[in-house]
Amino acid sequence: MTILVTGGAGFIGSNFVLDWCAQHNETVINLDALTYAGNLENLATLDGNPAHVFVRGDIGDFDLVARLLAEHKPRAVINFAA
Ligand SMILES: NC(=O)c1ccc[n+]([C@@H]2O[C@H](COP(=O)([O-])OP(=O)(O)OC[C@H]3O[C@@H](n4cnc5c(N)ncnc54)[C@H](O)[C@@H]3O)[C@@H](O)[C@H]2O)c1
């Protein structure tokens, strides 16, 4: 199964993603625009982990979000993007 996390490179989102990956055997699609607040260093320990799929993009990009929903069919969306 899969969840979609938005803003997952930010302060709360990255801690959520790290915690989730440590506790669940479930893929995380992490959609983040990497603004000034986003930092992939927060997620460095997940490098090479196939359960974490990072996508750089804007939650306002309808086509991108529609594609991610159709492709991965997440059972939940958790929004931390702001
Ligand atoms: N940090 C707190 O103490 C706190 C307290 C209460 C509520 N919140 C709320 O929780 C949410 C997350 O807070 P945070 O402290 O992790 O923020 P943050 O600024 O550290 O992280 C936000 C993330 O969202 C990403 N982002 C911004 N706009 C985006 C967009 N259009 N599309 C995709 N990604 C985008 C940024 O790149 C960043 O990685 C916010 O809504 C914030 O208001 C935070």
The ligand as an SDF file (V2000), in Angstrom:
LIG
                    3D

 44 48  0  0  0  0  0  0  0  0999 V2000
    6.0820   23.9250   12.9090 N   0  0  0  0  0  0  0  0  0  0  0  0
    5.1190   24.1590   13.8050 C   0  0  0  0  0  0  0  0  0  0  0  0
    5.3560   24.4040   15.0080 O   0  0  0  0  0  0  0  0  0  0  0  0
    3.6690   24.0960   13.3830 C   0  0  0  0  0  0  0  0  0  0  0  0
    2.6800   24.2050   14.3410 C   0  0  0  0  0  0  0  0  0  0  0  0
    1.3300   24.1030   13.9610 C   0  0  0  0  0  0  0  0  0  0  0  0
    1.0090   23.9310   12.6220 C   0  0  0  0  0  0  0  0  0  0  0  0
    1.9890   23.8570   11.7090 N   0  0  0  0  0  0  0  0  0  0  0  0
    1.5980   23.6680   10.3070 C   0  0  0  0  0  0  0  0  0  0  0  0
    2.0870   22.4100    9.8430 O   0  0  0  0  0  0  0  0  0  0  0  0
    2.4430   22.5230    8.4650 C   0  0  0  0  0  0  0  0  0  0  0  0
    3.9070   22.1390    8.2590 C   0  0  0  0  0  0  0  0  0  0  0  0
    4.7290   22.9570    9.0920 O   0  0  0  0  0  0  0  0  0  0  0  0
    6.3190   22.8830    9.0270 P   0  0  0  0  0  0  0  0  0  0  0  0
    6.8120   23.6060   10.2310 O   0  0  0  0  0  0  0  0  0  0  0  0
    6.7500   21.4940    8.7560 O   0  0  0  0  0  0  0  0  0  0  0  0
    6.5850   23.8100    7.7360 O   0  0  0  0  0  0  0  0  0  0  0  0
    7.8890   23.8770    6.8100 P   0  0  0  0  0  0  0  0  0  0  0  0
    7.8640   25.2510    6.2140 O   0  0  0  0  0  0  0  0  0  0  0  0
    9.1220   23.4290    7.5450 O   0  0  0  0  0  0  0  0  0  0  0  0
    7.6180   22.7980    5.6730 O   0  0  0  0  0  0  0  0  0  0  0  0
    6.6820   22.9990    4.6500 C   0  0  0  0  0  0  0  0  0  0  0  0
    7.1220   22.1780    3.4510 C   0  0  0  0  0  0  0  0  0  0  0  0
    6.1590   22.3880    2.4240 O   0  0  0  0  0  0  0  0  0  0  0  0
    6.8380   22.5570    1.2010 C   0  0  0  0  0  0  0  0  0  0  0  0
    5.9570   23.3400    0.3350 N   0  0  0  0  0  0  0  0  0  0  0  0
    5.5910   24.6420    0.4660 C   0  0  0  0  0  0  0  0  0  0  0  0
    4.7390   24.9910   -0.5040 N   0  0  0  0  0  0  0  0  0  0  0  0
    4.5450   23.8770   -1.2720 C   0  0  0  0  0  0  0  0  0  0  0  0
    3.7620   23.6030   -2.4260 C   0  0  0  0  0  0  0  0  0  0  0  0
    2.9850   24.5470   -2.9920 N   0  0  0  0  0  0  0  0  0  0  0  0
    3.7940   22.3540   -2.9460 N   0  0  0  0  0  0  0  0  0  0  0  0
    4.5720   21.3910   -2.3810 C   0  0  0  0  0  0  0  0  0  0  0  0
    5.3340   21.6020   -1.2890 N   0  0  0  0  0  0  0  0  0  0  0  0
    5.3230   22.8380   -0.7430 C   0  0  0  0  0  0  0  0  0  0  0  0
    8.1390   23.2500    1.5520 C   0  0  0  0  0  0  0  0  0  0  0  0
    9.1400   23.0480    0.5580 O   0  0  0  0  0  0  0  0  0  0  0  0
    8.4910   22.5890    2.8760 C   0  0  0  0  0  0  0  0  0  0  0  0
    9.2860   21.4250    2.6770 O   0  0  0  0  0  0  0  0  0  0  0  0
    2.1460   23.9710    8.0820 C   0  0  0  0  0  0  0  0  0  0  0  0
    0.8450   24.0270    7.5430 O   0  0  0  0  0  0  0  0  0  0  0  0
    2.2080   24.7020    9.3900 C   0  0  0  0  0  0  0  0  0  0  0  0
    1.4310   25.8760    9.3520 O   0  0  0  0  0  0  0  0  0  0  0  0
    3.3060   23.9250   12.0610 C   0  0  0  0  0  0  0  0  0  0  0  0
  1  2  1  0
  2  3  2  0
  2  4  1  0
  4  5  1  0
  4 44  2  0
  5  6  2  0
  6  7  1  0
  7  8  2  0
  8  9  1  0
  8 44  1  0
  9 10  1  0
  9 42  1  0
 10 11  1  0
 11 12  1  0
 11 40  1  0
 12 13  1  0
 13 14  1  0
 14 15  2  0
 14 16  1  0
 14 17  1  0
 17 18  1  0
 18 19  2  0
 18 20  1  0
 18 21  1  0
 21 22  1  0
 22 23  1  0
 23 24  1  0
 23 38  1  0
 24 25  1  0
 25 26  1  0
 25 36  1  0
 26 27  1  0
 26 35  1  0
 27 28  2  0
 28 29  1  0
 29 30  1  0
 29 35  2  0
 30 31  1  0
 30 32  2  0
 32 33  1  0
 33 34  2  0
 34 35  1  0
 36 37  1  0
 36 38  1  0
 38 39  1  0
 40 41  1  0
 40 42  1  0
 42 43  1  0
M  CHG  2   8   1  16  -1
M  END
$$$$
